[in-house]
Amino acid sequence: MIHKNINDKRQAIALKQWKNVGVKIKYYPKNEQKSIRFSTFDNKVCRITIGSPEIINEDDYLSFWIESPAFASLLKDQFLDMWKKATDK
């Protein structure tokens, strides 16, 4: 999921590449998005990243890796709830 207003040229190029290989893109309301980003892998590993606006410089972003099937399940449920709120355009 991304926000509708992509200002970064690199992000716009990446978005186009993702779409070209068949990635489903949905748009999430920016006012709903917090600075914490998360990913889950293999239903057991999670990555939580804290970035902008709290941390301006991308090189200073903080990422935490957590190996926990229970926590991965929780984040997956959170993602699915967010996916339902997101729009196709």
C-alpha positions as CSV (number, residue, x, y, z in Angstrom):
1,M,0.0,0.0,0.0
2,I,1.2,3.5,-0.8
3,H,-0.1,7.1,-0.5
4,K,-1.5,8.8,-3.6
5,N,0.9,11.7,-3.5
6,I,4.3,10.3,-4.5
7,N,6.7,13.1,-4.7
8,D,9.9,11.1,-4.9
9,K,11.0,10.3,-8.5
10,R,12.6,7.0,-7.3
11,Q,9.4,5.9,-5.6
12,A,7.4,6.7,-8.8
13,I,9.8,4.6,-10.9
14,A,9.6,1.7,-8.4
15,L,5.8,1.9,-8.4
16,K,5.7,1.6,-12.2
17,Q,8.1,-1.3,-12.1
18,W,6.0,-3.1,-9.4
19,K,2.8,-2.6,-11.5
20,N,4.6,-3.9,-14.6
21,V,5.4,-7.2,-12.9
22,G,1.8,-7.6,-11.6
23,V,2.0,-6.3,-8.0
24,K,-1.4,-5.2,-6.8
25,I,-1.2,-1.6,-5.6
26,K,-3.7,0.0,-3.3
27,Y,-3.7,3.5,-1.9
28,Y,-4.0,4.2,1.8
29,P,-5.1,7.5,3.3
30,K,-2.1,9.4,4.4
31,N,-3.8,10.8,7.5
32,E,-4.3,7.2,8.6
33,Q,-0.7,6.2,8.1
34,K,1.7,6.5,11.0
35,S,5.5,6.7,10.8
36,I,5.8,3.0,11.6
37,R,6.1,0.6,8.7
38,F,6.0,-3.2,9.0
39,S,6.5,-6.3,6.9
40,T,6.0,-10.0,7.6
41,F,7.9,-12.9,6.1
42,D,7.0,-16.6,6.0
43,N,4.3,-16.0,8.7
44,K,7.0,-16.0,11.4
45,V,9.4,-13.0,10.9
46,C,8.5,-9.4,11.2
47,R,10.3,-6.2,10.4
48,I,9.1,-2.9,12.0
49,T,10.7,0.3,10.7
50,I,10.4,3.8,12.2
51,G,11.1,6.6,9.8
52,S,9.7,9.9,8.6
53,P,8.5,12.3,10.1
54,E,10.1,11.3,13.3
55,I,13.4,10.5,11.6
56,I,14.2,12.7,8.6
57,N,17.4,11.1,7.2
58,E,16.6,7.8,5.6
59,D,20.0,6.4,6.6
60,D,19.0,6.9,10.3
61,Y,15.7,4.9,10.1
62,L,15.4,2.2,12.8
63,S,14.4,-1.3,11.9
64,F,13.6,-4.1,14.3
65,W,13.5,-7.8,13.3
66,I,11.3,-10.0,15.4
67,E,11.0,-13.8,15.0
68,S,7.5,-14.6,16.3
69,P,4.7,-16.4,14.5
70,A,2.2,-14.9,16.9
71,F,3.4,-11.3,16.3
72,A,3.6,-12.0,12.5
73,S,0.0,-13.1,12.6
74,L,-1.0,-10.0,14.5
75,L,0.7,-7.7,11.9
76,K,-0.8,-9.7,9.0
77,D,-4.3,-9.1,10.5
78,Q,-3.4,-5.4,10.8
79,F,-2.3,-5.3,7.2
80,L,-5.5,-7.0,6.0
81,D,-7.6,-4.4,7.9
82,M,-5.6,-1.6,6.3
83,W,-6.0,-3.3,2.8
84,K,-9.8,-3.2,3.2
85,K,-9.6,0.6,3.9
86,A,-7.3,1.2,1.0
87,T,-8.6,2.1,-2.5
88,D,-7.6,1.1,-6.0
89,K,-7.2,4.7,-7.1
